[in-house]
Amino acid sequence: MQQGATKDEAKQLSEAKERVLGAVTTRPEVGVVLGSGLGAFGDTLEGLTRLPYASIPHFAESTVAGHAGNLCLGRVGETQVACLQGRVHAYEGHAFSSVVFGVRLLAELGCRAVLITNAAGGIKQGFRAGDLMLIVDHLNLMGNNPLIGPNVEPFPRFPDMSRAYDPELCQLARAAAQASSVELREGVYAAVLGPSYETPAEVRMLRTLGADAVGMSTVPEVIALRHRGVRVGALSCITNLAAGLGGELSHDEVKEVADRVRGAFTGVLAAWVEGAGALVRAENSGAGERA
């Protein structure tokens, strides 16, 4: 199966980019991906322009509750933002090329840093529903990779993933949480295919492998963005304890917890976006001075 960004996808990305840039006057600097039940942040952008995914050529639509399916463009302070209000998942039947189309579009639009969020099950001892966890590394247990297939130049065939989660963005996340008086956990995120939740035995296996949280997204997006040289940071909202560590699991619980922590999540993310924007602008300014 060929999942990599092909010439056809390059054309599709160009058409999607043309549609988006035709609706706004300023290019985004920072991209944001909002996971299950976390989409309210997109509605807080200043000067908001909202484009339903259905209005963007070649953009797949999510069928999962809690994923609104809009590209939101606007500002957080001085930072121009493009925000994916919901994502599509491989378990919905989408090819991995469709799963990462949105973040590849963010890169095409000019985002040099992308902050990814998700709802995840907590594995690490001491985690509680409602905790926020900064992802510092991941385990790809999805059995697939968005880079399978022909490689597209000038991007590397074998991208380095030793610093998949940008250290400077991680430090900015810590600062944003501290400024917002929110406790920030840190850990390793394991990505599985889904849509069934994990069994208790699988959770014990994941803990043995070093996972602190588990979910069904994010990792393909991180891989696709790092392939294109985009800085990435990621934040999990621990919306439930994984199987065997709490009660029966349900998507309704995921949405309920995400709604409960909306204020803390939105505050941390807004401060993080502003920090990332300043980082991108400083980087761009330095590049201009060296040119």
N, C-alpha and C positions, 0 to 999 in steps of 0.2 A: 504494500500500500504506500503510495507516495503522498506524504504529508507536507513536504517542504514547500517554501514559497517559490512557485514556478513563475514563468513569464506571464501566464494567464493571471495569476494572482497579483503580479506587479501591476498589470493593467487594471484589475479590479480595485486595487488600493488607490491607484491614480484617479479613477472615477469617483470613488468614495471621498477622497481628499478634495476633489474639485467641488463636490456637492457641499461639503462642510465649510470650506473656505468661502464659498459663495454666500454663506449665511452670516458670516461674522467679518469684522474689520481688522481684528488683531489675532495673530497666531498664538496658540497656547505655549507656555513654557514648561508647565508641569502637568502630567497626567495623573488621574486617580481612577482606580477600579473599585467599585463598591459591591460588596458581597451580600449574601442573604440577609434581608431585613435591615441593611445598613444604608439604604439608598437615600435617606432623608438629607444627608449632607449635600447632595446635588442640588436640592431646592434652596439651599442657603447662599448660593453664589450670587455676588453682586452683578448687575447687568446681565441677568440670566437669559441665554438663548437655549431652548430645548428642542432637540431634533430626535423624534422617535426613530428607533433603529429601522423601522419599516420604510422610512423616508430616505435612508442612505443606501445607495446601490451596493448589493452583494453582502449586506450585513445581516447575519442570521438573528432571529428573534428567540428570546428565552421563553420557555413554557413553564418555568418554575415560579411558584408564588414567592413574593419578596424580591423579585427582580423586575423593576419597572420597564426596562428596555428603552432607555433614552440616552442620548449623548448630550450632556449639559455643558455649556461653555459660558464662562464668566470670569469673575475675579474673586480672589481672597486677598484682601489688602491690595498690595501692588502686584500680586502674582496672577498672571493669566493662566487659567485652568481649563483643561478638557477632562470631563468626568464621565466615565462609563457607569451609568446608573443601572447596575445589574450586568450579568454576564451569561454566556451560554456555556454548557457543560458537555463533555464527551458522552456522559451517560444519557443525555437526551437524544443521542443518535447522531451527533455532529462529528464530522471529521476534525482531527486536531487542527487542521488549517483554518477551519471555521472558528474553533475555540479561541485561537490566538489572533484572528483577523482584527478584532477591536484594538488590541494593544499594538499590533503592527501599524494600524491606522494612527494611533496616538504618536508613534515614532515618526510616521510620514508627515504628520501635522506640525512637527517641530518640537515635541516634548523631549527634553534631554534628561528628565528624571520622571519616573512613574512610581507612585505609591499605591500598592495593591492591598486590599483588605478582604477578609473572608470571615465566615462563621466556622468555628472548628470545635471538635470535641476534645476536652482536656484529658490528658493521659498522666502528666507528671503529678506526683503526689503533692498535695497542697493546693492545686489549682481548684478554683471555684467558678461556677457559672457566673458570668459577668466580668471576669478578669479580661484584661487586654494583654496580649502577648506579642512582643516584637519578635519577628522571625529572623533568626541569625543564620540558619542553614536549613536544608531540606533533604528529604528522602523521596526520590521519584519511584513510586511503586505502582504506577498507573499502567505499566506494560507498554508504553508508547512514548514518543518524543516528537514534538512539532517540527523538528529539523530533519526527520527522515525524508529521503527523496533528494532530488537535485538541489545542490547548493546554489545560492544566488550571490554573485560577486557584487561588491567587494567584501562581503561578510565572510568570516572564517568558516571553513568546513568543520573544524573541531574547536568550538569556542571554549575558553577556559571558564570553569565555574567555581574556582577556588575562592572567589570573592563575589559570589552571586548577589549577595545582599550588601550593598555599598556601605562601607564602614562610616563614611561621613554622613550618609542619610540615617544610619542607625544612631549615630551620636545626636543628630538633630531630633530624632524621635524621642530619645531619652530626655533631651532638654525640653521638648514640647510637653511631655508628660509631667515633668517636674514643675514647669511653669503653670500647668493646669491643675496641679495638686492631685494627680491621678497616679496610682501605683502601676508600674509597667513591668509585667513579667517578661522573661526572655526564654526562647527555646527553639527546638528543631521541629519543623512541620513535616509530617508525612502525608503525601498525596496518594490517595487510592482512587480507583475508577468509580465506585458506586454503581447504581444508586442505593443499594442496600447498605444499611449501617454495618459496622464491623461486629464480629462476634467477640465475646469475652476472650476467647483463645487468641484471636487475631490482635486484640488490644495488648494482651500479654506479650505477644511476639513483637509488636511495634515498640513497646517499652524496652524490651531487650535490645532492639536494634538502635535505640537511642532517641526515639521520637518522644516529644513532649505534648504534641497535639496532632490531630488527624482531621483531614478534610478531603474534599473531592474537586479541588480547583487549584489555582494560583501557580503551581509549579510549571505547567506548560507556558503560561504567560511570562514567568520569570525567564525561562530558557529562551523564548522568542525575543524578548527585549535585550537580554545580554548578548545574544547573537548579533544584534544591531548596535551594540555599544552604548545602550541606554542605561543610566544609573537606575537601580531598583531598590526600593524599600518595601517591606510588607508587614502587615499588622493583622493578627487574628483576634477576633472577639470570641472568647471561650463561652459558647452558648449552652453547653451541656457537658457533663462528664461522660467519657466514652463508655461503651458497653461493659458491664460488669463492675463499674465503679459508682454507679448511681441507679436511678430508676429506669423505666422503659423510655426509649428514645422516640422523639417525634419531631417533625418539621415545625409543628405549631409551637413547640417549646423553643426552638431556635429563634423564631420570629418574636416570641414574647420576650425573651431575654435581650435580644438585640434592641428591641424597643425600650426596654427598661434602662439600658446603659447609653441610650442615644445622646444624652447631654455630655457625658464624659467622653464618649467616642468622638463626637463632633468637635468638642473643644480641643482635644489632642490632635485630631486630624487637621483642623484649620491652622493650628500653630505649626504643625509639621509641614504643611503645604507652603506656608510663608517662609519657613527656613529653607526648604528645598528650592523655592523660587529665588531667594537671595543667593544660594549656592550656584544655581544655573546662571544667573546674571553675572556673578563675579567670574565664573568660568568663561562665559562669552566675552566679557570685557577683557580678560587676560589674553584670550585668543586673538581679539581684535588688535590689541597692542603689539602682539608678536608678529602680526601679518605685515 
